[in-house]
């Protein structure tokens, strides 16, 4: 089954964004995934990985929940 990890920068205060992403992903894919886990990080990271593959990264893309869900859907 699919696992999703949301790594977020603790010092940057990205917890709220990470929780929002988690909430949206669970609403969309809750029954089709094993877990949507929050992973603490630093150095400005905000990244969504599906089975270890990066689906979305703040360093490359703007924060857009609809886009994040769309990208994860491609992997689920």
Phi and psi in degrees as GROMACS dihedral restraints (atoms count N, CA, C in turn):
[ dihedral_restraints ]
;  ai    aj    ak    al  type     phi  dphi    fc
    3     4     5     6     1   -75.8    20    10
    4     5     6     7     1   138.6    20    10
    6     7     8     9     1  -119.2    20    10
    7     8     9    10     1   140.8    20    10
    9    10    11    12     1  -121.2    20    10
   10    11    12    13     1   134.5    20    10
   12    13    14    15     1  -121.4    20    10
   13    14    15    16     1   136.6    20    10
   15    16    17    18     1  -116.9    20    10
   16    17    18    19     1   106.8    20    10
   18    19    20    21     1   -94.0    20    10
   19    20    21    22     1   131.1    20    10
   21    22    23    24     1  -135.7    20    10
   22    23    24    25     1   150.3    20    10
   24    25    26    27     1   -79.7    20    10
   25    26    27    28     1   116.3    20    10
   27    28    29    30     1   -68.1    20    10
   28    29    30    31     1   -50.7    20    10
   30    31    32    33     1   -60.6    20    10
   31    32    33    34     1   -26.6    20    10
   33    34    35    36     1   -80.1    20    10
   34    35    36    37     1   -12.9    20    10
   36    37    38    39     1    78.2    20    10
   37    38    39    40     1    33.1    20    10
   39    40    41    42     1   -86.1    20    10
   40    41    42    43     1     7.6    20    10
   42    43    44    45     1   -57.7    20    10
   43    44    45    46     1   -44.3    20    10
   45    46    47    48     1   -59.3    20    10
   46    47    48    49     1   -43.6    20    10
   48    49    50    51     1   -65.3    20    10
   49    50    51    52     1   -43.0    20    10
   51    52    53    54     1   -61.7    20    10
   52    53    54    55     1   -41.9    20    10
   54    55    56    57     1   -66.0    20    10
   55    56    57    58     1   -37.1    20    10
   57    58    59    60     1   -65.1    20    10
   58    59    60    61     1   -44.0    20    10
   60    61    62    63     1   -60.7    20    10
   61    62    63    64     1   -46.6    20    10
   63    64    65    66     1   -57.4    20    10
   64    65    66    67     1   -47.1    20    10
   66    67    68    69     1   -58.6    20    10
   67    68    69    70     1   -47.9    20    10
   69    70    71    72     1   -64.2    20    10
   70    71    72    73     1   -41.7    20    10
   72    73    74    75     1   -67.3    20    10
   73    74    75    76     1   -38.6    20    10
   75    76    77    78     1   -67.0    20    10
   76    77    78    79     1   -36.3    20    10
   78    79    80    81     1   -62.8    20    10
   79    80    81    82     1   -41.6    20    10
   81    82    83    84     1   -78.9    20    10
   82    83    84    85     1   -40.4    20    10
   84    85    86    87     1  -124.9    20    10
   85    86    87    88     1    11.9    20    10
   87    88    89    90     1   -46.9    20    10
   88    89    90    91     1   -41.2    20    10
   90    91    92    93     1   -86.0    20    10
   91    92    93    94     1   -12.4    20    10
   93    94    95    96     1  -103.2    20    10
   94    95    96    97     1    -1.4    20    10
   96    97    98    99     1  -123.1    20    10
   97    98    99   100     1   153.2    20    10
   99   100   101   102     1   -76.5    20    10
  100   101   102   103     1   -41.7    20    10
  102   103   104   105     1  -159.2    20    10
  103   104   105   106     1   155.4    20    10
  105   106   107   108     1  -127.8    20    10
  106   107   108   109     1    96.3    20    10
  108   109   110   111     1  -101.0    20    10
  109   110   111   112     1   144.0    20    10
  111   112   113   114     1   -93.4    20    10
  112   113   114   115     1   131.3    20    10
  114   115   116   117     1  -123.3    20    10
  115   116   117   118     1   124.3    20    10
  117   118   119   120     1   -74.1    20    10
  118   119   120   121     1   145.4    20    10
  120   121   122   123     1  -150.2    20    10
  121   122   123   124     1  -168.3    20    10
  123   124   125   126     1  -151.2    20    10
  124   125   126   127     1  -167.0    20    10
  126   127   128   129     1    58.0    20    10
  127   128   129   130     1    33.5    20    10
  129   130   131   132     1    78.5    20    10
  130   131   132   133     1    13.1    20    10
  132   133   134   135     1   -72.3    20    10
  133   134   135   136     1   138.3    20    10
  135   136   137   138     1  -149.5    20    10
  136   137   138   139     1   105.2    20    10
  138   139   140   141     1  -143.2    20    10
  139   140   141   142     1   142.1    20    10
  141   142   143   144     1  -115.1    20    10
  142   143   144   145     1   124.4    20    10
  144   145   146   147     1  -118.7    20    10
  145   146   147   148     1   138.5    20    10
  147   148   149   150     1  -116.7    20    10
  148   149   150   151     1   116.3    20    10
  150   151   152   153     1    50.4    20    10
  151   152   153   154     1    39.2    20    10
  153   154   155   156     1    88.2    20    10
  154   155   156   157     1   -13.2    20    10
  156   157   158   159     1   -93.0    20    10
  157   158   159   160     1   134.6    20    10
  159   160   161   162     1   -70.9    20    10
  160   161   162   163     1   120.1    20    10
  162   163   164   165     1   -96.9    20    10
  163   164   165   166     1   -31.2    20    10
  165   166   167   168     1  -154.3    20    10
  166   167   168   169     1   142.4    20    10
  168   169   170   171     1  -142.2    20    10
  169   170   171   172     1   126.7    20    10
  171   172   173   174     1   -57.5    20    10
  172   173   174   175     1   -29.7    20    10
  174   175   176   177     1   -65.5    20    10
  175   176   177   178     1   -24.5    20    10
  177   178   179   180     1  -109.0    20    10
  178   179   180   181     1   -23.2    20    10
  180   181   182   183     1  -136.9    20    10
  181   182   183   184     1   155.1    20    10
  183   184   185   186     1   -74.0    20    10
  184   185   186   187     1   153.6    20    10
  186   187   188   189     1   -73.1    20    10
  187   188   189   190     1   110.1    20    10
  189   190   191   192     1  -146.0    20    10
  190   191   192   193     1   108.5    20    10
  192   193   194   195     1   -58.3    20    10
  193   194   195   196     1   -39.8    20    10
  195   196   197   198     1   -62.9    20    10
  196   197   198   199     1   -40.1    20    10
  198   199   200   201     1   -67.9    20    10
  199   200   201   202     1   -39.6    20    10
  201   202   203   204     1   -62.5    20    10
  202   203   204   205     1   -46.4    20    10
  204   205   206   207     1   -61.0    20    10
  205   206   207   208     1   -42.8    20    10
  207   208   209   210     1   -60.0    20    10
  208   209   210   211     1   -44.3    20    10
  210   211   212   213     1   -67.5    20    10
  211   212   213   214     1   -39.0    20    10
  213   214   215   216     1   -66.5    20    10
  214   215   216   217     1   -38.7    20    10
  216   217   218   219     1   -56.7    20    10
  217   218   219   220     1   -34.9    20    10
  219   220   221   222     1   -61.9    20    10
  220   221   222   223     1   -24.2    20    10
  222   223   224   225     1   -99.0    20    10
  223   224   225   226     1   -20.4    20    10
